[in-house]
């Protein structure tokens, strides 16, 4: 991504930034003890099963697929 301000990437990275070393010079990427904080999502998310499927390309050739799935359950008793 050449554009510095990509809202979707910024939103997704913000969800797991504190649980990973992805922004460091280490060649291994580790995501440890991840749990989602709905307040960081900044989008209304109804209860349901979700999947984020990413296909990674390098020099116009597919190099990897990443699938991330999760279940989200709204706290309907919590008042705002």
Order of alpha helices (4+ residues) and beta strands (2+ residues): alpha-alpha-beta-beta
